[in-house]
Amino acid sequence: MISCGRGCDRTGFLALLLLHLCGVSAADIASDYALSMEQMIERDPGYAEELTTLLERHGTSIERAISAVVAEPILETLTIGGLKAEELEALRDRLLEP
C-alpha cells in the first residue's frame, strides 16, 4: 500500500510511475486517474475545484500532464539517481507476476 496525506497527489504520482514501468499507456493511466478522482471527490468535495484551478493556471489537463511525465526518460533518471537496472527489472517482474 502507498499513501500520502490525501492519497492522490504523491501517491498518484508513484502509481503513475509504477503503471508506466509496467508498460501501461498514458491514456490508460489517465483513465485510471479519472476513476480514482471520482472516489476522491466523495472524500474531499473541494478537491476537484482545487485541481481544476491548478491545471488551468498551468495551461494543462490531467491527460496532458500524464503524457508529459511518461514522455520523460523516467527509467534513465531513476538509474542516474542510483536505482540499478536489475532492481527496476525485479520491480517490473514483481508488479506483473500473476
FENKA-V641331 format. One line per field, one symbol per residue. psi: psi as a letter, one per 30 degrees, with the letter a starting at -180 (. if undefined). burial: 1 if it has 9 or more other C-alpha atoms within 8 Angstrom, else 0. Layout:
psi = ???
burial = ???
//
This chain:
psi = kklaefgedeeeeeeeeeeeeggkleeeeeeeeeeeeeeeeeeiffeeeeeeeeeeeghaleeeeeeeefflieeeeeeeffkkefeeeeeeeeefk.
burial = 00110011011110011011110101001100100010011000001100000011000100101110010000000110001000010001000000
//
